[in-house]
Amino acid sequence: MLLDEGRADLTWLPAGSALKASTSESNWVKGISGLRTGVGEFKHRNHAQISFTREMPDAPPGLYAAVQIQSSFSNLEVVEVVLLVEEDDQWRVVGYNISKNIQLKAAIPLL
């Protein structure tokens, strides 16, 4: 994955037209790079879950796929969500997000 290689800059060209209409290349690259801040080096991915829909809020009608992937990085376990749209007989990225699973450890025993 381009993001794992630190190449967020290469994700813009193949992105979907809805993404390109909603933001600039520099904002997209800064945004997805920022989401990766603090997670550390990529280790592995497990358990992908895919759901499909023909309607998305604030987006043109089309066939969309939301791919949720449990991912492991050196500093954190996360759930990555990649939103794709079928466009020109290809799946193109129109969104990306990370849910960081933060686990708090008690410094003192709780009674």
Backbone hydrogen bonds, N-H to C=O, Kabsch-Sander energy under -0.5 kcal/mol:
donor,donor_aa,acceptor,acceptor_aa,energy
4,D,1,M,-0.5
5,E,1,M,-1.2
6,G,3,L,-1.6
7,R,2,L,-2.8
10,L,7,R,-1.7
11,T,8,A,-1.7
12,W,9,D,-0.5
15,A,12,W,-1.5
16,G,93,V,-2.9
20,K,16,G,-1.9
21,A,17,S,-1.9
22,S,18,A,-0.9
22,S,19,L,-0.8
23,T,19,L,-1.2
28,W,24,S,-2.4
29,V,25,E,-2.7
30,K,26,S,-2.5
31,G,27,N,-2.5
32,I,28,W,-2.7
33,S,29,V,-1.9
34,G,30,K,-2.4
35,L,31,G,-1.6
36,R,32,I,-0.8
36,R,33,S,-0.7
37,T,34,G,-1.2
39,V,36,R,-1.8
40,G,36,R,-0.5
43,K,72,S,-3.0
44,H,72,S,-1.4
46,N,70,Q,-3.3
49,Q,68,Q,-2.5
51,S,66,A,-1.9
53,T,64,Y,-2.0
59,A,56,M,-1.5
62,G,54,R,-1.8
64,Y,53,T,-3.4
64,Y,62,G,-0.7
65,A,84,L,-2.2
66,A,51,S,-2.8
67,V,65,A,-0.6
67,V,82,V,-2.8
68,Q,49,Q,-3.1
68,Q,66,A,-0.6
69,I,67,V,-0.5
69,I,80,E,-2.7
70,Q,46,N,-1.7
70,Q,47,H,-0.6
71,S,69,I,-0.6
71,S,78,V,-2.8
72,S,44,H,-3.4
73,F,76,L,-2.5
74,S,41,E,-2.4
75,N,39,V,-2.4
76,L,39,V,-0.8
78,V,71,S,-2.8
79,V,99,S,-2.1
80,E,69,I,-2.8
80,E,78,V,-0.5
81,V,97,N,-2.8
82,V,67,V,-2.5
83,L,81,V,-0.5
83,L,95,G,-2.5
84,L,65,A,-3.0
84,L,82,V,-0.5
85,V,92,R,-2.4
86,E,63,L,-2.5
87,E,85,V,-0.7
87,E,90,Q,-3.3
90,Q,87,E,-1.1
92,R,85,V,-2.9
92,R,90,Q,-0.6
94,V,83,L,-3.3
95,G,83,L,-1.2
97,N,81,V,-2.0
99,S,79,V,-2.7
100,K,98,I,-0.6
101,N,77,E,-1.8
101,N,99,S,-0.6
102,I,100,K,-1.1
103,Q,101,N,-0.6
104,L,102,I,-0.5
